[in-house]
C-alpha cells in the first residue's frame, strides 16, 4: 500500500461495524421491534415493520459514526438508578447495552428556550439519526430520561411517527393508562400527548421516529400551551 493510500485510509470516518457496543445497541432496538407484540394493532404493527426495515438497511449500509462530545444534564444524576431498575425488567438486555455506551452519550434538551421547570427533570439523547451518533437519514432512534414526579407538557410532532418503548420505571401518557417496562406506545403525526412519571422512580424510554430525512434533520415540536418550539 502506498503512503497516499495509507493516508486516505487513516482519514476514513469510523463506521458502525467498528463500534461494537453501539452496534449491539442498534441490534437491541431491532430485536425489540421484531419480537415485541403489536397488541393486535395494525398501526403499531405497521410502524414496527417500518422501524425494522430502516434498521436493516442501516446495518447493511454500515453507516458512519459521528459521535458528539459526551455531555450530561441535571437529570442524568438519575441514570444509574434507572439502569439498575431496568435490570429487573423485561428490557434487561437493552438496558445492559445502554450501560455499555453511557459514557459516550450526549444528553441534550433540544429546546432553544428550555422551560425552567423541566431543566432538572428531562433530557434526551440520540442513538441513530441524521446528526449521529450513528448517521441515518430516515430513522431516528434514541433515549429519553425523566426524573420522578415529572410532567412533560402536551406536545405533538409534525411529519413524524413516534413510538416510545418503556425500559425502566412507570409512566402514563394522556392519563390513559400506566406503562411498565416492555410497553410500546405509538404517537401518530400531530397527535398531542402529555407524559407523567411516577412519584418515586425515574423513567427511561427508548424512542423511534420515522419520517422524511428533511423532517428528521430539523424536527419541529411544540408545547401546546406555551407554543415553544424545539429542533
N, C-alpha and C positions, 0 to 999 in steps of 0.2 A: 504494500500500500504506500502510495506517495505521501509526502508530508502535507500536500494540499488536501488530499482525500482524508487524511487523519484529522486535519483541522476542521473540515466540513463535518465529519462525524462527531467530533467533540462539541460542535456548536448545535447539533440537533437537539430540539427540546425533548425533555423526558416524556415518555408515554405511559399509559396506564399499566401495561404489562410489566413495566419495570418498577412499579409501586405496589407490591403485593397486598399490603394492608388495605389500600384504597380499593384494589381490585376485589378483594374478598367482601368489602362492604357493599360494593355495587352488586355482587352476586347475592348478597343477603336481601337487597331490595328485589332482585329478580325472583328469588325464592318466595318472598312474601307475596308478591303479586302473581305468582304462578300457582302456589299451593294454598293460598288463603281462600276463604269462602267468600263468594259474592252474595250470599244470603238470599239467593233466588232473584236478585235484582238484575234485570237486563242492562240497566245503565251502569251499574257497578262492574258487571262482567265485561262490558264493552271497554270501559276505562282501564280495567286491569290488563286486558289484552293489548290495548294501545301502549300502556307503560311497558309491558313485556317486550313488545315488538321494537320499541325505541331503544330499550336497554340492549336487546340482542344486536341491533345494528351498531350501537356504540361499541359493544365488546368486539364485534367483528372488525370495526374500523381502528381499534386500538388508539383511542383519542389522546391528544396532547394533554399533559398535566401543566396547569398554570396556577400553581399553588400561591395564594396570597400570604402575606405575613400573618402568622398566628396572632390572634387577639382575643381578649376576654371582655366581658361586660359584668356589671354587678351580679346579675342573676346566675352567672356561671359558678358562683360560690355554691349553688345547689346542684351542680352537675354530678359530683361524686355520689351524692345521696340518690339522685335519680338513676344513675347507672347501677348502684348497689341494689336498689329496689327492683330494677328491671331484670336482675339475675334470677329472681324468684318467679318470673312470669313466663308466658308462652313465647315471648320475643327474646329469650335469653341469648340466642346465637347472634342476632343482630346487635344487641347491646354489647356483647363481647367484642364485636368488630368495631363498634364505635369507640370503645375503650382503647383499642389499639392505635387510633389516629387522633385521640382527643388533644394531644399536644400540638397537632398541626392544624387545628381548626381555627378559622377566622369567624368569630361571632360578631354580629352586627345588628343594628336596629332597622335600617332600610328607610328611615324617615328623615327628611331634611330638617323637620322640627319634631323631635321626639316628645310626645306628651310626657310631662314631668312625672305623672303618677305611674307611668309604665316603665320608667328608666331603670328601676331596680327589680322589675318583675318579668322581663321578657327579653329574649334575643333569638335570632335565627342564624343558621349557617348553611350555606350551600355545600353540597357534596358534588353534584354534577350540574352543569348548566352552561349557558353561553359565555359566562365570565369565569368558569372554572369552579373549584379546583380541577375537576375533570371536564374538559371542554366538550360541550354537546349543544348543538343549535336548537333542537326541537324538544328537549326534555330537561326539566329541572328537578333534581332530587335534593332533599336537604333535611335539616333538623330544626325543630322549634323547642325551646325550653321555657317553661313558665314556673315561677315561684308559687308556693301555696297561696291560696286565697287571692287569686288574680282574676280580674275581669278584663278580657281583651275585647274592646268595643266592637259594635256592629260594623262590618265592612264587607266589601264584595270585590270581585276580580273581573276585569273586563277582558274577554277573549281567552280566558284561562280556565280549564277544567282542573280542579284541585281535589286531591284526596289526602286525608290525614290517616296515618297508621299509628295507633297508640302503642308506645313502647314501655312506658312506666307511669304509674300514678293513675288517678281517676279524674275525669273531667266531663263537661257537658257542653253541647252546642245547642243554642237557642232553647235551652231548658227542655229539650225533647227527650232526654234520657241520660244515663250515666255510662260512660265508656271506660272499659278496662283494657289492659294490655291485650293485643291481638285484634282489637276492634278496628274497623275501617269506616271512615265517614267520607262521603262524596259531596263536593260542592260544585255545582254546575256554574258556568259563567253568569255573572250578575246576581247570583244567589247571595242574599245578605245573611251573614251569620255572626254570632257572638259566642265567644268561648269563656267558660268559667272553670276554675280549678278548685279542688277540694281544699279544706282548711289546713291539713296537717302535712301534706307531702307535695313535692314538686311534680311536674308533669313533663315528660319528654315525648315528643311526637316526631315521626318521620313524615315527610310530605312528598308528593309528586305533582308537578304541574305539567300539563300538556297544552301546547298552543303553538302558534306560528313563531318562527325564530325572531321576528321583529318585536313581537309582544313579549316574549320571554327575555329578550335582551334589555328591554326597558319596560318592565311591568308597571302597570298603574293600579294603585289600590287606594281606596278612600274609606275613612271612617264616616259612617252615615250621618252621625250627629255633629261632627266637628268639621267635616269637609277637608281634613288633612289628606295629603296625597303622598304616596311613597314610591320610590323607584329602587 
